């Protein structure tokens, strides 16, 4: 955010896809749960000790680094950049020390969420959205549309509270699910209401379908040209954008536009939402293509909740 053919080479700037399982093979999903390793010597506590404790320690250390290091709220890069040509994604960060991590980072976003990289965890908990209606401000920031909210809309994730600040829009989607791209992606940016301003982003993947009534309230008012934010009289509640099913994929990543700051907690909702062809085309007309290619997953795993057991 600001966020192939079998034998064809990847598009410019796009990392090769993660190692794919053979067609028809069972995806190598790692499941961290007592039921998977029942009976000695693979009982639940042993698995938690071997796998869970290191993961928790890494998560704790990551949180401490974010808190102490003061991961900044998203900021714009210091140099001009684009989605194509000499200033395109493969050149982001060149000559700009503030955005060098776009080239050197180890936890960059977006990613392709592939079954071979999934880790199922029993202790993941649902997100709690506590959004409320807000008069929104609309802005064209050259590379995307920005829908800004007044304070007061909160989200709780993994025991930490975040404040919704804005939504940014990308066509096509930046994240992929098993190699598939959605028609559009809405990224709900949140930051902690403390001095750390640690960011978390909820990603909504949208496919062409029925008109989205919530987007319809502001879509035709999106500014045609880059400029300052425009106040509206529209009350928008981000809660109305969310699908009914809030199950998600989660991973640690970065901003998807320069300066590509890392330390961002990504929450990609599994259930897609709908938007009409005209609504999707509106974004394309304003910004053409504004999606960063997927980045190498490297040694990261995408976390998801262990599916509910039958009858539970």
C-alpha positions, 0 to 999 in steps of 0.5 A: 500500500502507499500498498502467468503463463507457465513458461513465461518469465515473471513481469518486471519487478515481480519475484518468482512465485514461492515453491509450488507443490506438485499439481494434485499433491497435498499442500504442506501445511504446518499444523501446530495443534494437539490433535495433529500430534496425538499420543506419545511422543507427539503429544500437545505439550511437547509440540507447543514446547518445540514449535510454539515457544520459539514462535512466541519468543520471536513474536515477543521480540518483534513486538518489543523491537517495534515498541522500542524502535518506534516503527513510524506511521506510513510516510511518503518516500523522499524521491519520485517513484512509479509503478513502471519504467525507470522509477518502477518497483525494481528501482524503488529505493535506488538513490533514496536512503529513506527507501533503501529497504525496498531493495534490501528488506527481508519482510517485504509486502505484498506476498502470494499466500500459497498453501505450501507456506501456511502454518495453522495455529490454535492460539490465533483469535478473531479480530474485533472490529469496533468501527463507527460512522465517520465523516470521511476525507477523500484525497488523490495522492498520485498513486492511489485514492485515500479515504481518511477517517476521524479518530474513534474507529478501533480494531483489536488484534492479538490483544492489541488495540489499533486505530483506523486512520485510512483506506487505500485502494489498489487495482488489481490486488497486490496480495495473491491467494495461491497465485490468483489476483483479485480485481481490487484490494482495499487496505485498511490502515491502522496504527496503535494509539500510542507513541510507537504508532505500530501499523496493522493493515486489514486487506479486503480483496474485491472481485467483480460482482454486484455494486458495493453500496458502501463504496458507492457513497463516496466513489464518484467523489474521488478526486480526479487530480492529485491534491489536498484532502477534500472534506465530505458530508458523507458518513462512512462506517468501515464496518459495512465494508467487512465480509461476514466471515472475518477469518484471515491470513496473518504475516509480518510484512511492510508497506507496499509503497516507498519507503517500504517500512517493515514491521507492519502486521498484515491481516488478509481476510479470506472472504472476498467482497464484491464491487461492480465493474464500474467501481473497479474501472473508476480506480483504473481510470484514475490510477491505471495499474497501482499494485506492487508485484509480490515479494519473496516470502523467504523464511516467513510462514503465513499464519492461519487459525486451525480449522474448527473440528467437526461438531465443535 
